[in-house]
Amino acid sequence: MALIGGNMAKVELQIKGREALQKRLNEKRQQIISYLNMRLMQLAEEAVTYSKENKGYQDRTANLKNSISFALYLDGQLITSAVGKIPKAEEAEGGQEGVSAALSEYAQKEGVVAPKGYSLVIVAGMNYGKHVEDKGYNVLHLTKYFLRDEMKKIFEEVAEMIKSDS
């Protein structure tokens, strides 16, 4: 295909404009990812606090509430995690190591961490946490509703970020 001089300049300008647009889109994508990383880390910490403050069981050793841990993933890769520190590790089956193992074991189960996008994993690291919930006491059950509501707010914030830049 032969191009005349005037058309050549036009083609080059279009390519430069496309490259500039691609660069701007990549910068915006990175800005949004950084923002989401920060907000989701905050949300994970808030969810742990929420879980501790809204427990529905008699807290004898404080091990269960303090075993609540989280891990945040993006595209299947760990971004950050925090393992709860239990005060009476010697009284807990598996001790502090068991709390750490509970988080990593659960996160490694098939379907827990998505290969694309964000995954926030929150666990109660004591082996009896599920038993307490099965008895009708809140350990993490209410936290999923807290997370759902807060995630909506975060996505609205991101939508506003995108709109304000257009």
C-alpha positions as CSV (number, residue, x, y, z in Angstrom):
1,M,0.0,0.0,0.0
2,A,1.5,3.3,-1.1
3,L,1.0,6.4,1.1
4,I,1.3,9.9,-0.1
5,G,3.3,12.3,2.0
6,G,0.3,14.1,3.6
7,N,-1.4,10.8,4.5
8,M,1.9,9.5,6.0
9,A,2.0,12.4,8.5
10,K,-1.6,11.7,9.4
11,V,-0.9,8.1,10.0
12,E,2.0,8.9,12.3
13,L,-0.1,11.3,14.3
14,Q,-2.7,8.7,14.8
15,I,-0.1,6.2,16.0
16,K,1.4,8.7,18.4
17,G,-2.1,9.5,19.7
18,R,-2.9,5.8,20.1
19,E,0.4,5.3,22.0
20,A,-0.4,8.2,24.2
21,L,-3.9,6.9,24.9
22,Q,-2.5,3.4,25.7
23,K,0.1,5.0,28.0
24,R,-2.7,7.0,29.8
25,L,-4.9,3.9,30.1
26,N,-2.1,1.9,31.6
27,E,-1.3,4.7,34.1
28,K,-5.0,4.9,35.1
29,R,-5.1,1.1,35.4
30,Q,-2.1,1.2,37.8
31,Q,-3.6,4.0,39.7
32,I,-6.8,2.0,40.2
33,I,-4.9,-1.1,41.2
34,S,-2.9,0.8,43.7
35,Y,-6.0,2.4,45.1
36,L,-7.8,-1.0,45.3
37,N,-4.8,-2.7,47.0
38,M,-4.8,0.0,49.7
39,R,-8.6,0.0,50.2
40,L,-8.9,-3.7,50.2
41,M,-6.0,-4.0,52.7
42,Q,-7.8,-1.5,54.9
43,L,-11.1,-3.4,54.5
44,A,-9.4,-6.7,55.4
45,E,-8.2,-5.2,58.7
46,E,-11.6,-3.6,59.3
47,A,-13.3,-7.0,58.7
48,V,-11.0,-8.7,61.3
49,T,-11.9,-5.9,63.8
50,Y,-15.6,-6.2,62.9
51,S,-15.5,-10.0,63.5
52,K,-13.9,-9.5,66.9
53,E,-16.3,-6.9,68.0
54,N,-19.4,-8.8,66.7
55,K,-18.7,-12.2,68.1
56,G,-21.7,-14.1,69.3
57,Y,-20.1,-16.5,71.7
58,Q,-18.6,-16.7,75.2
59,D,-14.9,-15.9,74.9
60,R,-13.1,-18.0,77.4
61,T,-9.5,-17.9,76.2
62,A,-9.7,-15.1,73.5
63,N,-8.0,-17.6,71.2
64,L,-10.9,-17.9,68.7
65,K,-11.4,-14.1,68.2
66,N,-7.7,-13.5,68.0
67,S,-7.1,-16.3,65.5
68,I,-9.0,-14.4,62.8
69,S,-6.6,-13.9,60.0
70,F,-6.7,-12.6,56.4
71,A,-4.9,-12.9,53.1
72,L,-5.4,-10.6,50.1
73,Y,-4.7,-11.9,46.6
74,L,-4.6,-10.3,43.1
75,D,-4.7,-12.6,40.1
76,G,-3.8,-15.5,42.3
77,Q,-0.7,-13.9,43.8
78,L,-0.6,-13.0,47.5
79,I,-0.4,-9.2,48.1
80,T,-0.5,-9.2,51.9
81,S,-1.7,-11.2,54.9
82,A,-2.0,-10.9,58.6
83,V,-2.2,-13.9,60.9
84,G,-4.0,-13.4,64.2
85,K,-1.9,-13.8,67.4
86,I,-3.6,-16.0,70.0
87,P,-2.9,-15.1,73.6
88,K,-3.0,-18.7,75.0
89,A,-1.2,-20.6,72.2
90,E,-0.2,-23.3,74.7
91,E,-3.9,-24.1,75.3
92,A,-4.7,-24.4,71.6
93,E,-4.4,-27.5,69.5
94,G,-1.7,-26.7,67.0
95,G,-0.8,-23.5,68.8
96,Q,0.1,-20.3,66.9
97,E,1.5,-22.5,64.0
98,G,-2.0,-24.0,63.6
99,V,-3.5,-20.5,63.1
100,S,-1.0,-19.7,60.4
101,A,-1.6,-23.1,58.8
102,A,-5.4,-22.6,58.8
103,L,-5.1,-19.5,56.7
104,S,-2.7,-21.0,54.1
105,E,-4.5,-24.4,54.0
106,Y,-7.9,-22.7,53.4
107,A,-6.5,-20.3,50.7
108,Q,-5.0,-23.3,48.9
109,K,-8.3,-25.1,48.5
110,E,-9.6,-25.2,45.0
111,G,-11.9,-22.3,44.1
112,V,-11.0,-20.1,47.1
113,V,-8.5,-17.9,45.4
114,A,-9.5,-16.7,42.0
115,P,-6.9,-16.9,39.2
116,K,-8.1,-13.4,38.0
117,G,-9.1,-10.4,40.0
118,Y,-9.1,-9.9,43.8
119,S,-9.7,-12.5,46.4
120,L,-9.9,-11.7,50.1
121,V,-9.7,-14.7,52.4
122,I,-10.7,-14.4,56.1
123,V,-10.6,-17.3,58.4
124,A,-10.9,-18.1,62.1
125,G,-7.7,-20.0,62.7
126,M,-8.9,-22.2,65.6
127,N,-10.1,-25.7,64.6
128,Y,-13.3,-25.3,66.6
129,G,-14.4,-22.1,64.9
130,K,-16.8,-23.9,62.5
131,H,-18.2,-25.9,65.4
132,V,-19.0,-22.7,67.2
133,E,-20.8,-21.3,64.1
134,D,-22.6,-24.6,63.6
135,K,-24.0,-24.1,67.1
136,G,-25.6,-20.9,66.0
137,Y,-23.0,-18.4,67.3
138,N,-21.5,-15.8,65.1
139,V,-17.8,-16.1,64.4
140,L,-17.5,-14.9,60.8
141,H,-21.0,-15.2,59.5
142,L,-21.9,-11.5,59.9
143,T,-18.6,-10.5,58.5
144,K,-19.6,-11.6,55.0
145,Y,-22.5,-9.1,55.1
146,F,-20.1,-6.4,56.4
147,L,-17.7,-7.1,53.5
148,R,-20.5,-7.1,50.9
149,D,-21.7,-3.7,52.0
150,E,-18.2,-2.2,52.2
151,M,-17.1,-3.7,48.9
152,K,-20.1,-1.9,47.2
153,K,-18.8,1.4,48.7
154,I,-15.2,0.7,47.4
155,F,-16.5,-0.1,43.9
156,E,-18.5,3.1,43.9
157,E,-15.4,5.0,44.9
158,V,-13.5,3.4,42.0
159,A,-16.4,4.2,39.6
160,E,-16.2,7.9,40.7
161,M,-12.4,7.9,40.2
162,I,-12.9,6.7,36.6
163,K,-15.7,9.2,35.9
164,S,-13.8,12.2,37.4
165,D,-11.0,11.6,35.0
166,S,-13.0,11.5,31.8
